[in-house]
Amino acid sequence: MKLVAGLGNPGPKYKATRHNVGFEVIDELARRASIGFESAPAEALVAKWRAADTLLVKPLTYMNHSGQALGELVRYFKIDVGDLLVVVDEVHLPLGKLRARARGSAGGHNGLKSVIAHLGEDVSRLRIGVGRGDGQRDMADHVLAKFDKSEAAEVERMTQRAADAAEMFIASGIAAVMNAFNGGDPATTE
C-alpha cells in the first residue's frame, strides 16, 4: 500500500493559500479517482483509493505538526516509509516548478521538519514551487497568502502536473518521478 500526503493547514482561512498546495494536489487526486475523504485513525482526513492501493491523506494537525499524523498513519496501516510521498509547497522554487527527491533534509520547511522528526530523512517528497514573493512581506505572510489572480492559470497547471507526478509515484516509484519531472516543464521549455 502507498500513502500520498499533501501538507497544509486545515480550515477555510487557509484554503487556496500558497502553503496549502499540498492539500490542493490531494484534492485533485481524489477528484480524479472519484473518492471522498473520511476520518482516520489519526488527526487527518483519508481517502482510500482502492484501485491504486493507495491512501490519500491531508493531516489536520497544521503544517508544523504534520509528521505526528503521518507517523501514526504509517504505523497503523503498516506502510513502508519508501511507499510514502509527501507533497509540499516550496518558496525556493519559482512558481510552478516541481522537484522530487527520494530523501533529504527539510530545507527550512517546517512541515517537512516535522515529518522527518517522526519518520526520518528517507521520505520521498515532491516540492511545488510557489515563488519567493516580491520581498515586501515576510516569508510567513507570503506562504499564508492566497495566490494572485494573475497566477491562476499557472497554479492550475502546477496542481495538475503535481497530481500527475503523484500518480507516477504510485505506479512507478520516486525514481521515475525524478526522471520525468525534475528537468522542468516540457510545455514551457523553449
N, C-alpha and C positions, 0 to 999 in steps of 0.2 A: 504494500500500500504506500502511496505517495501522499505528501502533505504540501500544499502550496498556501503560504500565508502572506497576506498583504498587511503591512503595518500602517497604522493610522490612529486617529483619535475618534472615539465614539461621540455621537450626538450631532444635531443639526448645525450647531455653531461651527463645526469643523468640516462639514460636507463641502466638497469641491475646492478645498484648500490644497496648496502645494504639498503639505505634509501628508495628505490623505490619498495620494495617487496609488498607493498600495491597495487600499480599500477599493478604489475605482477599478483596478485591474481584476480583483477577485470578483467584484460585481459583474464585470464583463464576462468572465469565465462562467459564472453561474447562469448568466443570461444565455450564453451560447449553449450550455448544457440543459437549459430549461429546468433548473433545480432551484429550490429555495433554501433559506437558512433556518436553522433551528438552534436551540440552546445546546451547550456542550458540557462535558464533564470538567470544564474549566471556565474561567471568565472569558468566554469567546462565543462567537457565532460560527457554526459549522454547516457547510452544505456538503452532503455526501454524493459525490459524482461516481455512482456505482459502475457505470460503463467504462470509466477510466481507472477504477480502483483508487480513487483519489479523494482526499478531504480538502475542501477549500475553506480557509479559516480567516476570520477577522477578529483578532484579540480585542477585548473590550477593556483592557487594563490601562489604557492610554499608552502612548508611544514609548515612554521611558521605562515601562514595566512589561513590555510585550513578551520578553523572554520567560516570564513566570507562566503565563498561559500556554505558550508554545511548549515549554518543558513538561508541563502537566499533560498536554495532549500527546506528545511524543511518547511519554511513558505509558499513558493509559491505553493508547492504540498500538503500542509496541512497534513504533516506526523507527527504522534505522535513520540516523542523522543524515546519511547520504541520500535519503529519499525525501529530504525536506528542502524546499526552495522558499526563501524569504524575499518578498518584493518591497522595495523601499524607495523613497524619494532621495535625490542626491543634488545638493546645491553646487557641488564642484563639477557638475557636468552641464553643458548647455541644454536648454530646453529641448526635450525630445530624444536626446541621445541615450542609448541603453548600454549598460556594461554589466556583463555576467562574470562571476568568479566562483570557483569551487570552494574557496576558503579565504581567510584573511582576517585583518583587524577590522575594527568598527569604523575607522577613518573619521572619527569625530561624530558619528551618527549615534545618538543616544538609544534609539530603538535597537540598532544592531549591537550596541554595547550590552544591553540587557539580554539579548538573545545569546550572545557569546558567553556571558556570565553563567547562563543556565545550561547551555548546550555545547560550548567550546567553539573554537575557530573553524572547525571543519563543516561549516554550514554553507551551502550554496546560496548565493544571493544574486538578485537582479536589481541593479540600481537604475533608477529612471531620472534622467536629468530634468530638473525644474528651474535651472538657472540660478545665478547669484543675486539677481535684482539690480537695482540702479545704484546701490551703495548709500541711498538716502535713508534707509531704515535698517535697524539691526537685523541680524540673521534670523532670530526667533520670530520677529514680526513678519519677515519675508516668508518663511515657510508656513506660517499660520494664516497668511493672506490668501485670498481667492485669486485664481488666475485672471488676468486681464481679458476683456472681451476680444481683443486683437489676437490673443493666443489660443482661442477656442479651437480652431481647426488643427493646430499643431498638438494640442492636448488630446484631442480625439484620435489623431494618428498615433501618438505615442502610446496611448492606452490600448489601442488595437494591436500595435506591434508588441507591446509588453505581454498582452494576453497570448499572442502567437508564440512568443518566446516561452511562456509558461507551459503552453500545450506541448511544445517541443521538449521541454524538460520532462514532462510526464511520459512522453513516448520514447525519448532517446537519451535523456540524461543531460547533465550540465555541460559536458564537453561539446556536444552538438550545438547547444545554445551559444556557447562562447564562440565557436567557429562561425555560426550563422549571423550573430547579432553584434559582436564586438567591433567589427570593422566599419561600422557606420550604417546609415540607412541607404539601401540601394536606390530608393526613389528620389533621394536628394543628391546623390553622387553625380558629379559632372563628368 
